[in-house]
Amino acid sequence: MKNVTWSSRFTKQMDADVLEFSQSLNIDIVLFSSDINVTIAHVDMLESCGHITSSEKKKITNGLKKVLTLAENGKLKWSVDFEDVHMNIENALVSIIGDVGKKIHLGRSRNDLVATDLRLYLRDFIDLYIDQLRDIQFVLANVAMKHSDSLFPGFTHMQVAQPVTFGHHLLAWCEMIHRDEIRLINNRESINIMPLGSAALSGTSLKLNRSMVAKALGFKSVTKNSMDAVSDRDFVCDFAYVNSMIMMHLSRICEELVLWMNPQFGLVELDEGFCTGSSIMPQKKNPDVPELIRGKTGGVYGSLVGILTLMKGLPLTYNRDMQEDKSILFESIDTTMSCLSLMPKMLSTMSLNKDNATSIASSSFSTATDLAEYLSKKGMPFRTSHHVVGDIVKFCEKKSIQLKDLSLKDLRSFSDLIETDIHKVLDPLTSIKSRNGVGETAPQSVKRESAAIIKRLKKIGFK
Ligand code: ARG
């Protein structure tokens, strides 16, 4: 085992099993480019504040760039002997440029460094996530536009409730995903604050220019309390929460796809590329991808509980427990990202079974509310209309017929407010067209809303 930087106060070397147990390199190695960028900004500042000379800065910066190239090309010799990514980079630098490399840790500690690296790393991920979420919205809005007037059953309590347009249903999904996008945009603000300069916990006796480093790294501001800064992992919890919300939404979408694809519903088909067969039943086409996304949601929720539990008993300031934040979070990012990236293709290749959708949307007295509203438009109090229509439904059920099968005479026996225009009102197409306000299901309304979403996304480069 090599001598690690903090080892001089020890008389014994770290037990090899303990080193293996406590190292985090296998997890935090992904932070290498953030770590190097942070150090480049830090040494720029050290030079401008007079703590190192400009030739030292140049040597260090060139050395760090070499380390970055080696790491990017998979040529850097990483070693768990150095515990984590930060010490590996420092050691690689020293082995390239010599002792001057040992100056990089002036005025900082790994406690503020890891918090800074992680914030930078997550900030980049937020940008990737936002792109993915927008991709999904773009697909949904385009498919919704195509299906702005396709009839579809709307459910409450998993029972057919009222006819809607398929496009309207897809735009409901789009709203969920849009909220995830907004949540991430807000998250980006709170993540974009720089802890560096807090050092171990109390700051440093050196005069630093923290704002200069923050500016160079694109941070909006610097943290205001060094003790909080090194022990704050709220941004990790926020990210785990965002992942959970995204997965909750994807899982609900997938649950609907599983149901709709079920031959008992027969409402949509997923492209064969997203389904699998059975090893024994030759007829099967199973919705494995939506099922897997639904299933992976549990693990991502687990990360949220994991990180909250990790933090709940920690006294200020840094505690080594916090090293565990990354394995929890990175796993949830990997899972969420892999699910997000499958969605656009799966949604754009899904097809609607129009005949079935129309027939289910027209079943189960789905226009009963339209009938009640018809009576109330003619002056009947809504509670009374509701009651009258309930009686009509009971009558139909007894005769095993639908509302549209009733004769005018039958209908008028329940209320003489009913006139010849009633059959049009009972038509599901009339029903959807009559709901044309903002956020309602009418084809016109779906067209307007899809167009607005497409316009918003085209403005930022979607094609
Ligand atoms: N690998 C550590 C982590 O991820 C870096 C900070 C180490 N700090 C310390 N005081 N041991 O948390």
Boltz pocket constraint, residues with backbone or C-beta under 6 A from the ligand:
constraints:
  - pocket:
      binder: B
      contacts: [[A, 24], [A, 28], [A, 83], [A, 84], [A, 110], [A, 111], [A, 114], [A, 318], [A, 319], [A, 320], [A, 322], [A, 323], [A, 324]]
      max_distance: 6.0
